[in-house]
Amino acid sequence: MTGHAWVRRGIVASALLATGAVAVMAVGAGGADSSQAGYRADGTTTGTTPPAVAAISPSPGTEATPAVSKAATADVAAATAPPTAQAITPAVVAIPPAGTPMSQAIKMIQDQAASALAANPTVEPHDAVGGPPAFPVGFDFGAASPPATAPSECIKAKRIICVDKTTYTATVYEAGKPQWSFYVRPGDARGTRYQTGEGYGHITHKSRNHVSSIYGTPMPYAMFIAWDNSPATGEAFHLSYQFQSEGYYGASHGCMGVGTEAAIKRLWDTSPKGTRVFVYRT
């Protein structure tokens, strides 16, 4: 699931104060404010707190328990580990030139995020950028195009949500025909431990005003998925404020973050419990 950007920024700022790297902190702080403006689905402005949501206590049938590969103890250790100088060095995200195919442009930004996260997984790479969200030129959260071709799992189903990790696109199919598509941000760039599940799955339960029991972050419109053959647990489609503020220079902790409330609300309204999901690569 998505990490809490504000907590991460606090870690960076503390480390900077301890080392005296004031100049670096100034860049990170500026980015934290500027990256939020105009991207929150609730309409809040820079420096404000996301809308209050009711915390959901984890219990059977309410929130899936993280697998061993996503153990909370490991996350606590990661959160308390001091960031390295490499991780807090100001970075510049290379935005692909206009005209680059959208899926290729997204991958180029995700590859940069993957490198930054591999260098130090305790610090969000976007915290050191000091700039706006990193999206390809012409990107629109809800303007994804259905794939030209799709696996038989998608076109033979009565209704299914298919996600192509290669194009970062989710498409809803009905009677074998694509109805609409939108972009998602998975967790693969964060490494194997947070790789989003693949293959068949289905929506087990929904939580409108969910809060992550591990990360404490809001997950509005959460629709949790149980995978048929993947050990990944606790993953969901949900509105992601981090996706909005970071763009593709970042990654979820396994969930498929959606950046537009219009798309996630439409998915929520039309995807009852039991809806099939299929995640693949082309």
Secondary structure, DSSP 8 states (H G I E B T S, - for coil): ----HHHHHHHHHHHHHHHT-HHHHHHHHHHHHHTTTTT-TT---TT------------TTTS----GGG-HHHHHHHHHS---TTTTS--------TTS-HHHHHHHHHHHHHHHHHH-TTS-GGGGT-SS-B--TT--TT-----SS--HHHHSSSEEEEEETTTTEEEEEETTEEEEEEEEE-SGGG-GGG----EEEEEEEEEEEEE-TTT--EEEEEEEEEESS----S-EEEE-HHHHHHBTSS--SSSEEE--HHHHHHHHHH--TT-EEEEE--
